[in-house]
Amino acid sequence: MNETEHQGEAIENLKEKSHTLTVPHAVILGSFVIALAILIGLGSFSSVRKKQVDTDVALPAIEKVRKVSDIDHIRGDIKAPVQVIIYSDFECAFCKRFHVSMQRLYNEYGVTGKIVWIERHLPLERHPNAKLVAVASECAKKLGGNDGFWNFTDTVYEITKSDNTMNEGAVRSIARRLGFDEAQFGNCITSNEFDERIEADANNANETGGQGTPWGIVIAKNGRKFPIPGAVPYENLKAIVDQALGEVSNR
């Protein structure tokens, strides 16, 4: 007999005994039975929730994350022991907030060579201008190299209010501010040169379990992967990275 069946039998036995007691005692015993039933119900619910949480934490889909390569947007030393891969939407208010946390993380861990930050695209359909800004960031890299991409990205998150406030005029304004050739930049953002690249990033985010933005995956030196499920507070982000840094070198 399992635990639930034992608990059910106990309640039934208490019910039977209540018939032989006086009314006051029966009332007390009845209240106890109800309380016991509630506790059992809560215990069962907690067990279900615990199993669900354990399943969620496992997230086997993150093993499908694309290997970092020189086509990625990389901030820091690619040989760092921990990789922090972030899939973002330039028009996402949570991404704007999380970008500040990532900058703080990089200043604490990246400049000392402990982590490398990889930025990828995940423009959401509910943000119709997000893909345009993603394309513009690729044009910034094309015209200004890796520094061009990161300068553009930092500037967008610094000045945008997010949620569909960016448009072609806004990205052109940022390009002028950063010193890009206006004609070259304009031709680039109106082309389809980077459509496949952005789509590949978004598809990989979805394959790894990312349903919203920001979505992140931390990869330890031994290959173990940890999800970053959204714009978590900095303390949580730091804890995930510390756990990855603490992983042994073999698996």
Secondary structure, DSSP 8 states (H G I E B T S, - for coil): --HHHHHHHHHHHHHHHHTTS-HHHHHHHHHHHHHHHHHHHHHHHHHHHHHHHHHHHH-GGGGG-----TTSEEES-TT-SEEEEEEE-TT-HHHHHHHHHHHHHIIIIITTTSEEEEEEE---TT-TTHHHHHHHHHHHHHHHHHHHHHHHHHHHHHH---SS---HHHHHHHHHHTT--HHHHHHHHTS-TTHHHHHHHHHHHHHTT--SSSEEEEE-TTS-EEEE-SS--HHHHHHHHHHHHTS-S--
